[in-house]
Amino acid sequence: MPLFDTYIMTDWSGGSRRRKNRRDAIWIAYGGIEDVSPQTESPPSRSEAVQLIRSLLLERITVRSQVLVCFDFAYGYPVDFAAALEAATGKSDLPWRLHSFSQEARRMLGLLKSTLLSLV
């Protein structure tokens, strides 16, 4: 006996090669366990993607289906986030900036270089 009646899978990562080279393309695949193959849709906007997922969930919930919903999110900050945060806070020593670690990075590169040279 399956754990779920319906599956909704969402690729929210927004790769630029997904839909006619359009940035932030979102793909949603969904279907029931009886379906031969899932239906797929690529809504033109994030708000329309959210609306589609909500409508699919409401549809399934009203008939008391067990639904598994999965999202593939990109684990990264949006483009220019660091610059916007720096402008908003006035801080330039943000932790993910390389210059915050520049002394340690130089030391590590020096060790690596001397190790590699000793192998030659």
C-alpha positions, 0 to 999 in steps of 0.5 A: 500500500503506497504512503501517498496518493498524489505527488507534487514535485517542484523544481524552483531552482530557476536554471536559465536553460530550462525554458527558452533561455528564460531566467527563473523558470519553474517546473511543476510535475504532479500526478496520482499513483494511478497515472501513467505519467505525471503532468508537467507545467511551467508557470510564467511567474512565481506567483502563478506557480504558488497559485498552481501548487495551492490549487493542486493541494486544495483539490487533493485535500478536499478528497482526503488524499495523502499528498507528498509535496517536494521542492528543489530550491537553490541553496544560494543567495540571489544575484547581488544580494551581498552588495544590497546587504552591504549597502543596507548595513554599511558593513563591508566585512560580511562573512562570505566575502573573501577579504574577510578571510584574506590573511588566512587564505594567503597563509593556506595558499602559501602552505599549499604552494610550498608543499607543491614545490617540495614535491617537484 
